[in-house]
C-alpha cells in the first residue's frame, strides 16, 4: 500500500466530531471533500463544520454518498475516508480508496450502533471511550487503530458526556492522524463480538412513576435535551428538567401532589419528582427519534 506524507482525504462530519478535521488540517493533510447530513440544530449541528469547509474551500455534499462519489474521490487521488458522524451506511470503499476509518463514540466492541451515549448513562457505566476502527461492511466491527478512554461520574448527564466525547475525539484524532500509517498496519481485532445497541424508542423515553426516583432521574440525565415524556392527570407532557428525592408517602405513583407556578410535584414509587421545565409539545413530538 502506497502512502504519501500528506494524505489526501475525504471526511463525513458533524460539529461533534469537528476535532477530527482539525487534527487532519494541523497535520498538513489535504482535504478533498466533506460529506454532511441535515441536522436538528438542537443537539446536533454542522454550522462550524460547514464554516471550516468554506474557509478551506472544501467541497461539501449534503446528499447520501454513492459508489459514484467514491469513484470520483479515487479520480482525485483521495487516499483515506474518515467517517466522523454520518447517518447513512457507506458503500464499499475498497475498490476505490486505500483506507477508510470510523470514529465511533463508544468503547468498542461495546456500544455498536447509531447513538450509544444515552445507554452509557442509563446503564451506569463508570468509564467510556471513543474508538477509531477500520471501516467494514459489518457495522462498527473493524479492527481498532486506537481508543481514548475517560471516566464518567455518578451524576453524568447527556450534556456533560457530549462535551467529554468531543474533547476525547480531538485527543484521539491527534494521536491517530500523525501516526495513521503505523496504526492502520498495526490495527487489532476487536476483543469479542461485543454488543449492538439499538437506537432508543419512545418507550425508553417514557417516565414511569412506578419506578424509584433514582431511575427516573437517570432517564432524565441520559436523554437531556432529547427530553422524556409522561402523562400527568391524563395530559401528555414532555419533561426537560426535574428533580427528585426519596420520601415516604401514601400517594399512588403518578399522582399530582402539588403545583406551584409551572412546577408539578408528582409522586413516584419511593419519593417525589418535581417537574420544573416541561411542555405540551416536545422537540420531536411523541416520535422523538434521533435524526442526526
C-alpha positions as CSV (number, residue, x, y, z in Angstrom):
1,X,0.0,0.0,0.0
2,X,1.4,3.4,-1.0
3,X,1.1,6.3,1.4
4,X,2.0,10.0,0.9
5,X,3.4,12.1,3.6
6,X,0.4,14.5,3.5
7,X,-2.6,12.3,2.9
8,X,-5.4,13.4,0.6
9,X,-8.6,12.6,2.4
10,X,-12.4,12.9,2.4
11,X,-14.5,13.2,5.6
12,X,-18.0,12.8,6.8
13,X,-18.7,15.2,9.6
14,X,-20.9,16.9,12.1
15,X,-19.7,19.5,14.7
16,X,-19.4,16.9,17.5
17,X,-16.6,15.3,15.6
18,X,-15.0,18.5,14.1
19,X,-11.9,17.7,16.1
20,X,-11.1,15.0,13.5
21,X,-11.0,17.6,10.7
22,X,-9.0,20.0,12.9
23,X,-6.4,17.3,13.5
24,X,-6.1,16.5,9.8
25,X,-5.6,20.1,8.9
26,X,-3.0,20.6,11.7
27,X,-1.1,17.5,10.4
28,X,-1.0,19.0,6.9
29,X,-3.4,16.6,5.3
30,X,-5.2,17.8,2.1
31,X,-9.0,17.7,2.2
32,X,-10.7,16.6,-1.0
33,X,-14.4,16.6,0.0
34,X,-16.7,16.8,3.0
35,X,-19.9,14.9,3.3
36,X,-22.6,16.2,5.8
37,X,-26.2,15.4,6.6
38,X,-29.1,17.6,7.7
39,X,-29.1,18.0,11.5
40,X,-31.7,19.1,14.1
41,X,-29.6,22.2,15.2
42,X,-30.5,21.4,18.8
43,X,-28.4,18.5,19.9
44,X,-26.6,18.1,16.6
45,X,-25.1,20.8,14.5
46,X,-23.0,21.3,11.4
47,X,-22.6,25.1,11.3
48,X,-19.0,25.1,12.5
49,X,-18.1,22.2,10.1
50,X,-19.6,24.0,7.1
51,X,-17.8,27.2,8.1
52,X,-14.5,25.4,8.3
53,X,-15.2,23.8,4.9
54,X,-15.9,27.3,3.4
55,X,-12.7,28.7,5.0
56,X,-10.5,25.9,3.5
57,X,-12.5,25.8,0.2
58,X,-13.5,22.1,0.8
59,X,-16.4,20.9,-1.5
60,X,-19.4,19.8,0.6
61,X,-22.1,17.3,-0.3
62,X,-25.3,17.0,1.7
63,X,-26.8,14.1,-0.2
64,X,-26.1,10.4,0.5
65,X,-22.7,9.2,-0.5
66,X,-22.8,6.8,-3.5
67,X,-20.4,4.5,-5.3
68,X,-20.0,7.1,-7.9
69,X,-18.8,9.6,-5.3
70,X,-16.2,7.1,-4.2
71,X,-15.1,6.7,-7.8
72,X,-14.8,10.5,-8.1
73,X,-12.7,10.5,-4.9
74,X,-10.4,7.9,-6.4
75,X,-10.1,10.1,-9.6
76,X,-8.9,12.9,-7.3
77,X,-6.3,10.6,-5.7
78,X,-8.0,10.6,-2.4
79,X,-6.3,8.1,-0.1
80,X,-8.4,8.0,3.0
81,X,-12.0,8.3,4.0
82,X,-12.6,9.4,7.6
83,X,-16.1,8.8,8.9
84,X,-16.8,11.1,11.8
85,X,-20.6,11.1,12.3
86,X,-22.8,10.0,9.4
87,X,-26.4,8.9,9.2
88,X,-26.1,6.6,6.2
89,X,-24.2,3.4,5.5
90,X,-21.0,3.9,3.5
91,X,-20.8,2.0,0.2
92,X,-18.0,-0.5,-0.3
93,X,-14.9,1.7,-0.5
94,X,-12.3,-0.9,-1.1
95,X,-12.2,-0.8,-4.9
96,X,-11.5,3.0,-4.8
97,X,-9.6,4.0,-1.7
98,X,-6.5,2.8,0.2
99,X,-8.2,3.1,3.6
100,X,-11.3,4.2,5.5
101,X,-11.8,4.5,9.2
102,X,-14.7,5.4,11.5
103,X,-14.6,7.4,14.7
104,X,-17.2,5.9,16.9
105,X,-18.5,7.3,20.3
106,X,-18.2,4.1,22.4
107,X,-15.5,1.7,23.8
108,X,-15.9,-0.9,21.1
109,X,-16.7,-3.7,20.9
110,X,-19.4,-2.5,23.4
111,X,-21.9,0.1,22.2
112,X,-22.1,-0.6,18.5
113,X,-24.9,1.4,16.9
114,X,-26.0,4.8,16.0
115,X,-26.1,6.7,19.3
116,X,-24.8,4.7,22.3
117,X,-24.3,7.7,24.6
118,X,-27.8,7.5,26.1
119,X,-27.4,4.0,27.2
120,X,-24.0,4.7,28.7
121,X,-25.8,6.8,31.3
122,X,-28.8,4.5,31.6
123,X,-26.6,1.5,32.3
124,X,-24.4,3.4,34.8
125,X,-21.0,3.0,33.0
126,X,-18.1,4.2,35.1
127,X,-15.8,4.6,32.1
128,X,-16.5,5.5,28.4
129,X,-14.4,5.9,25.3
130,X,-14.4,6.8,21.6
131,X,-12.8,4.4,19.1
132,X,-11.1,4.7,15.7
133,X,-11.6,1.5,13.7
134,X,-11.3,0.3,10.1
135,X,-14.5,0.7,8.2
136,X,-16.0,-2.7,7.3
137,X,-19.4,-3.8,5.9
138,X,-20.4,-5.1,9.3
139,X,-21.4,-2.1,11.4
140,X,-18.8,-0.8,13.9
141,X,-16.8,-4.1,13.8
142,X,-13.5,-3.3,12.1
143,X,-10.0,-3.6,13.6
144,X,-9.2,-0.9,16.1
145,X,-6.5,1.6,15.4
146,X,-6.8,3.4,18.8
147,X,-9.2,4.3,21.6
148,X,-9.4,7.2,24.1
149,X,-10.9,6.4,27.5
150,X,-12.3,8.7,30.1
151,X,-14.2,8.4,33.4
152,X,-17.9,9.0,33.9
153,X,-19.4,10.3,37.1
154,X,-22.4,9.0,39.1
155,X,-24.4,12.1,38.1
156,X,-23.3,12.2,34.4
157,X,-25.7,14.0,32.1
158,X,-26.2,13.8,28.4
159,X,-24.6,17.3,28.1
160,X,-21.5,16.6,30.1
161,X,-20.9,13.3,28.3
162,X,-21.3,15.0,25.0
163,X,-18.6,17.6,25.9
164,X,-16.3,14.8,27.3
165,X,-16.7,12.9,24.0
166,X,-15.9,16.0,21.9
167,X,-12.7,16.5,23.9
168,X,-11.8,12.8,23.7
169,X,-12.4,12.7,19.9
170,X,-10.0,15.6,19.5
171,X,-7.3,13.8,21.6
172,X,-7.9,10.5,19.7
173,X,-7.7,12.2,16.3
174,X,-4.4,14.0,17.3
175,X,-3.0,10.6,18.2
176,X,-4.3,8.7,15.1
177,X,-3.7,11.2,12.3
178,X,0.1,11.8,12.8
179,X,0.6,8.0,13.1
180,X,-2.0,6.9,10.6
181,X,0.1,4.6,8.5
182,X,1.6,2.8,11.5
183,X,-1.8,2.5,13.4
184,X,-3.5,1.2,10.3
185,X,-1.0,-1.5,9.7
186,X,-1.0,-2.5,13.5
187,X,-4.7,-2.3,14.0
188,X,-6.1,-5.1,16.3
189,X,-9.3,-7.1,16.0
190,X,-12.0,-6.1,18.5
191,X,-12.0,-8.2,21.7
192,X,-15.0,-10.4,21.1
193,X,-18.4,-9.7,19.5
194,X,-19.3,-7.0,21.9
195,X,-22.8,-5.7,21.8
196,X,-25.1,-3.8,19.4
197,X,-27.2,-1.1,21.0
198,X,-30.3,-0.2,19.0
199,X,-31.5,3.4,18.8
200,X,-33.8,4.2,21.7
201,X,-37.6,4.0,21.3
202,X,-40.4,6.3,22.5
203,X,-41.0,3.8,25.3
204,X,-37.4,4.2,26.5
205,X,-38.1,8.0,27.0
206,X,-41.3,7.4,29.0
207,X,-41.1,8.3,32.7
208,X,-42.9,5.6,34.7
209,X,-43.7,6.9,38.2
210,X,-43.9,3.3,39.5
211,X,-40.1,3.3,39.3
212,X,-37.8,4.7,42.0
213,X,-36.8,8.3,41.9
214,X,-33.2,7.4,41.1
215,X,-34.3,5.6,38.0
216,X,-36.4,8.5,36.8
217,X,-33.5,10.9,37.4
218,X,-31.1,8.7,35.5
219,X,-33.5,8.7,32.5
220,X,-33.7,12.5,32.5
221,X,-29.9,12.8,32.7
222,X,-29.5,10.3,29.9
223,X,-31.8,11.9,27.4
224,X,-31.1,15.5,28.2
225,X,-32.4,17.8,25.5
226,X,-34.0,14.9,23.7
227,X,-36.4,15.0,26.6
228,X,-38.5,12.4,28.3
229,X,-42.3,12.2,28.3
230,X,-45.0,11.1,30.6
231,X,-48.7,11.7,31.5
232,X,-49.8,13.7,34.5
233,X,-53.6,13.7,35.2
234,X,-54.1,12.3,31.7
235,X,-52.1,15.1,30.0
236,X,-49.1,14.3,27.8
237,X,-46.1,16.2,29.0
238,X,-42.5,16.5,27.6
239,X,-40.1,16.9,30.5
240,X,-36.9,18.8,30.1
241,X,-35.9,19.2,33.7
242,X,-37.0,17.7,37.0
243,X,-35.5,17.0,40.5
244,X,-36.4,14.2,42.8
245,X,-35.9,12.9,46.3
246,X,-36.8,9.9,48.4
247,X,-39.8,10.3,50.8
248,X,-42.3,8.0,52.5
249,X,-45.8,8.8,51.3
250,X,-49.2,7.3,50.8
251,X,-49.9,8.6,47.2
252,X,-50.3,6.3,44.3
253,X,-47.4,6.6,41.8
254,X,-48.2,9.3,39.2
255,X,-50.4,11.3,41.5
256,X,-50.1,15.1,41.0
257,X,-49.5,16.1,44.6
258,X,-48.9,19.8,44.4
259,X,-48.5,22.6,41.8
260,X,-46.6,25.9,42.2
261,X,-46.5,28.3,39.2
262,X,-45.3,26.0,36.4
263,X,-43.8,23.3,38.7
264,X,-45.5,20.0,39.1
265,X,-44.9,17.7,42.1
266,X,-45.6,14.1,41.2
267,X,-45.5,11.0,43.4
268,X,-43.0,8.3,42.4
269,X,-42.6,4.8,43.9
270,X,-40.3,5.8,46.7
271,X,-40.5,9.6,46.7
272,X,-41.3,12.7,44.7
273,X,-40.4,14.2,41.4
274,X,-40.6,17.9,40.9
275,X,-41.0,18.7,37.2
276,X,-39.8,22.3,36.8
277,X,-39.4,22.5,33.0
278,X,-41.9,20.9,30.7
279,X,-44.0,21.5,27.6
280,X,-47.1,20.1,25.9
281,X,-45.2,19.7,22.6
282,X,-41.8,18.0,22.7
283,X,-38.9,18.8,20.4
284,X,-39.9,16.0,18.0
285,X,-43.4,15.3,19.4
286,X,-44.0,11.8,20.6
287,X,-41.9,10.4,17.7
288,X,-38.8,12.0,19.1
289,X,-36.3,9.8,17.4
290,X,-32.7,10.8,16.8
291,X,-32.4,12.3,13.4
292,X,-28.7,13.0,13.3
